[in-house]
Amino acid sequence: MILAITYRAVADLKPYPRNARTHSRKQLKQIAAAIKEFGFTNPVLIDETDRIIAGHGRVAAAKLLGLAEVPTLQLSHLNPSQKRAYILADNRLAEKAGWDKEILAVELQGLLDDGFEVVLTGFEVPEIDVVLDMSAEAKSDGHADDDIPPVGPAVGQPGNLWRLGNHRLLCGNALDSGCYGTLLGGAKAALVITDPPYNVAINGHVGGKG
């Protein structure tokens, strides 16, 4: 069996009427962004009547981009039952794949270091943060320098100031403005207030749209 890629008009391609796979508007925009960045690298699978077997999302994204034609592969050797099964299998089998988290973290970090818009991979910022944080934690767990020493008797007293290289550590009261003067030594602080984790609903009161 010889498979040949042919370019067909998007308007001529017909969706499978019982396609069980759904695509949100957000996902279609992500697919469109990927096509714009990488090109249309994955042809749409169609039957001999130009009905889509696999690639409904790519065709919808092509319409968003205003593409007149897309690459297609015609699968004329499948009987009706095989078509119905393949439409399900093409989507379902891909879901069963996993990820090597260590390699994934290396690849994502490499893209970030290159200044690449990494969300074009389909991973969203909160997901990328989780993968990179887990990788960092796994690496730090293997270093003895990160081990927490045993707890001993307290020796620090309010007002004690330690100089740790470029850092200063004060034992004091965060509500006492005088402590800040002692700690900073007249310098001004650059302050960032954070409250991780992000985009995680907490009892229905805290959340985000991503």
C-alpha positions as CSV (number, residue, x, y, z in Angstrom):
1,M,0.0,0.0,0.0
2,I,1.4,3.4,-1.1
3,L,0.4,6.4,0.8
4,A,0.7,9.8,-0.9
5,I,0.2,13.2,0.6
6,T,-2.1,15.5,-1.4
7,Y,-3.2,19.0,-0.6
8,R,-7.0,19.4,-0.4
9,A,-9.2,22.4,0.0
10,V,-10.3,22.8,3.6
11,A,-13.8,23.6,2.4
12,D,-14.0,20.1,0.8
13,L,-13.2,18.2,3.9
14,K,-16.2,16.8,5.8
15,P,-16.2,16.1,9.5
16,Y,-17.2,12.6,10.8
17,P,-20.7,13.1,12.1
18,R,-20.1,10.9,15.2
19,N,-16.7,12.1,16.1
20,A,-16.6,11.6,19.9
21,R,-13.5,13.8,20.4
22,T,-14.2,17.4,21.4
23,H,-11.9,20.5,21.1
24,S,-12.3,23.6,23.2
25,R,-11.8,27.0,21.7
26,K,-8.7,27.4,23.8
27,Q,-7.2,24.1,22.5
28,L,-8.0,25.1,18.9
29,K,-6.1,28.3,19.4
30,Q,-3.2,26.3,20.8
31,I,-3.2,24.0,17.7
32,A,-3.4,27.0,15.5
33,A,-0.4,28.6,17.2
34,A,1.6,25.4,16.8
35,I,0.7,25.2,13.1
36,K,1.8,28.8,12.7
37,E,5.1,28.2,14.4
38,F,6.0,24.7,13.1
39,G,4.0,24.5,9.9
40,F,1.3,21.9,9.1
41,T,3.5,18.9,9.8
42,N,0.8,16.3,10.4
43,P,-1.5,15.5,7.5
44,V,-5.2,15.0,7.9
45,L,-6.4,11.5,7.4
46,I,-9.5,11.2,5.1
47,D,-11.4,8.4,3.4
48,E,-12.3,8.2,-0.3
49,T,-15.3,10.5,0.2
50,D,-13.1,13.3,1.7
51,R,-14.6,12.6,5.2
52,I,-12.1,13.2,8.0
53,I,-10.9,10.2,9.9
54,A,-8.3,11.9,12.0
55,G,-7.5,15.6,12.2
56,H,-10.7,17.4,13.1
57,G,-8.8,19.7,15.5
58,R,-6.2,20.5,12.9
59,V,-8.8,21.3,10.2
60,A,-10.7,23.6,12.7
61,A,-7.4,25.3,13.5
62,A,-6.6,25.7,9.8
63,K,-9.9,27.5,9.4
64,L,-9.0,29.8,12.3
65,L,-5.7,30.6,10.4
66,G,-7.6,31.1,7.2
67,L,-5.7,28.3,5.4
68,A,-7.2,27.4,2.0
69,E,-5.5,24.0,1.8
70,V,-4.1,21.4,4.1
71,P,-2.0,18.2,3.5
72,T,-4.1,15.0,3.6
73,L,-3.6,11.2,3.4
74,Q,-6.4,9.1,2.0
75,L,-7.0,5.8,3.7
76,S,-9.1,3.9,1.2
77,H,-8.3,0.4,2.6
78,L,-10.4,0.6,5.7
79,N,-13.8,-0.9,5.9
80,P,-16.6,1.0,7.7
81,S,-16.0,-0.8,11.1
82,Q,-12.3,-0.2,10.9
83,K,-12.9,3.5,10.2
84,R,-15.1,3.8,13.3
85,A,-12.5,2.0,15.4
86,Y,-9.6,3.9,14.1
87,I,-11.2,7.3,14.8
88,L,-11.4,6.2,18.5
89,A,-8.0,4.5,18.6
90,D,-6.2,7.5,17.0
91,N,-7.2,9.6,20.0
92,R,-7.4,7.1,22.8
93,L,-4.0,5.3,22.2
94,A,-2.2,8.7,22.4
95,E,-3.7,9.3,25.8
96,K,-2.1,6.2,27.2
97,A,1.5,7.4,26.6
98,G,3.5,8.7,29.6
99,W,6.3,11.1,30.2
100,D,9.9,10.7,31.4
101,K,9.8,13.5,33.9
102,E,13.5,14.0,34.1
103,I,14.0,14.3,30.3
104,L,10.8,16.4,30.0
105,A,12.2,18.9,32.6
106,V,15.5,19.1,30.7
107,E,13.8,19.8,27.4
108,L,11.4,22.4,28.9
109,Q,14.3,24.1,30.7
110,G,16.3,24.1,27.5
111,L,13.5,25.8,25.6
112,L,13.2,28.4,28.3
113,D,16.9,29.1,28.2
114,D,16.7,29.5,24.5
115,G,14.0,32.1,24.9
116,F,11.5,29.9,23.1
117,E,7.8,30.4,23.7
118,V,7.5,27.1,25.4
119,V,3.7,27.2,25.7
120,L,3.6,26.4,22.0
121,T,4.4,22.8,23.1
122,G,0.9,22.6,24.6
123,F,2.2,22.7,28.2
124,E,0.8,25.6,30.2
125,V,2.9,27.7,32.6
126,P,1.5,26.1,35.8
127,E,2.3,22.7,34.4
128,I,5.8,23.7,33.4
129,D,6.4,25.2,36.9
130,V,5.3,21.9,38.5
131,V,7.6,19.8,36.2
132,L,10.6,22.0,36.8
133,D,10.0,22.3,40.6
134,M,9.7,18.5,40.9
135,S,12.9,18.0,39.0
136,A,14.8,20.5,41.2
137,E,13.5,18.8,44.3
138,A,14.5,15.4,43.0
139,K,18.0,16.7,42.3
140,S,18.4,18.5,45.7
141,D,17.3,15.3,47.6
142,G,20.4,13.6,46.4
143,H,22.9,16.1,47.8
144,A,24.1,15.8,51.4
145,D,24.6,19.6,51.5
146,D,20.8,20.0,51.5
147,D,20.3,17.7,54.5
148,I,18.6,19.4,57.5
149,P,21.0,19.2,60.5
150,P,19.6,17.9,63.8
151,V,17.9,20.4,66.0
152,G,20.0,21.7,68.9
153,P,19.4,24.2,71.7
154,A,18.5,27.7,70.7
155,V,21.4,30.1,70.9
156,G,20.0,33.2,69.1
157,Q,18.7,36.1,71.0
158,P,16.5,39.1,69.8
159,G,18.8,41.6,68.2
160,N,21.5,39.1,67.1
161,L,22.7,39.9,63.6
162,W,24.6,37.4,61.5
163,R,26.6,38.3,58.3
164,L,26.5,35.4,55.8
165,G,28.6,36.6,52.9
166,N,26.4,39.0,51.1
167,H,23.4,38.2,53.3
168,R,22.3,39.4,56.7
169,L,20.2,37.4,59.1
170,L,18.5,39.1,62.1
171,C,16.8,37.5,65.0
172,G,13.9,40.0,65.6
173,N,10.3,40.9,65.4
174,A,8.9,41.4,61.9
175,L,6.3,43.8,63.3
176,D,9.1,46.0,64.8
177,S,10.2,48.7,62.2
178,G,13.4,49.1,64.2
179,C,14.4,45.6,63.3
180,Y,14.4,46.4,59.6
181,G,16.7,49.3,60.2
182,T,19.2,47.0,62.0
183,L,18.9,44.3,59.3
184,L,19.2,46.6,56.3
185,G,21.8,48.9,57.7
186,G,20.3,51.9,55.9
187,A,19.9,50.1,52.6
188,K,16.6,49.8,50.7
189,A,15.1,46.4,50.2
190,A,13.6,45.0,46.9
191,L,10.5,43.2,48.1
192,V,8.5,40.5,46.3
193,I,5.5,39.0,48.0
194,T,4.3,35.7,46.7
195,D,1.6,33.2,47.7
196,P,2.2,29.9,45.8
197,P,0.8,27.5,44.6
198,Y,-1.0,29.4,41.8
199,N,-4.1,28.5,39.9
200,V,-5.2,26.0,42.6
201,A,-8.7,26.4,44.1
202,I,-8.7,26.4,47.9
203,N,-12.1,25.6,49.4
204,G,-13.7,27.4,46.5
205,H,-12.3,30.8,47.5
206,V,-8.9,31.0,45.8
207,G,-8.2,30.2,42.1
208,G,-7.2,31.6,38.8
209,K,-7.9,31.4,35.1
210,G,-4.3,30.5,34.1
